Amino acid sequence: MSVVATSHHGPALIAAAARTARAAPAGAGVEFRLLGPVAVHDGAGGRDITPPGSKQRALLASFVTQAGVLLGVDRLAAELWDGAPPANAANALQAHVARLRRLLPEAGGDGHEWIRTLPTGYLLDLGKARTDVQRFARRSREGRAALAANPARAAELLCSAVELWRGPALQGCRTGPICEAEAERLDEMRLTSLEALHEANLRCERHGESIGELERLTADHPLRERFYDLLMVALYRSGRQTEALGVYERARRRLVGALGIEPGPALRGRLDAILAHSPALSAAPAPALLEELDRLRHRVTELGRVQHELSRRIDAVTAPES
């Protein structure tokens, strides 16, 4: 005999559970992931779902990239078949959508469905689900906003943003125009976040820790001047001026060889500052550190006052009577 049958509370518990399930926000606990291989994380089921076919992955990536936007059949067909869809593209697309629907986790909520079919196409409704792109963008934005006032906090936020990446954006799904444009946008956001991260590290006097990673970034992105700039500062602050000057020459050779242009004014200005041993190249104390030092100075002053008062009282108590 089952537990439910032997307990008079059973029906009430089942009804309450059903009401809770119905009240659960549609899509809660689900995260669509584009920062690497395209996948869906089902928090309730504790599993990651990766569509097995390349076209289903591209279809999912297109839906997530354009969540809440109606995507017409022709546009999706061009995305999946690289601009050369088959004659029966509408039927083939319908079959791919049906397979994708079966892969997605239960959405929860009353009647919510992830992919809605409309007269002229399809639309992904995220409900309360989130995306790793949203998390990355929020952390990156908050980190860059904190850079001037609190570089240590900025570095923490930016590091956590970059760590969300599991590989190239929309990995394996970058052939169609929708996914390619989104991948390029996300790649640029990642590089901007990395630049801000290493600037925060330099403001926190972590120049020695940054050199190796900045060397790799200049090799991976040889035309991005900001990484050379940061590397030159890190080397100079580590007492390696000659190597810092060599980084400028390396950047110049690459830019002239690939684009036929000289380094921009920011990098040229950095070269001049290093040659002149500009005081501006020294690591400035972080604002948070200055605030802490000011607080400690006030505390030392207060302790001195208290000590003086205690000494006066002790002297008054121990002084011989006249």
Disulfide bonds with the S-S distance in Angstrom:
none
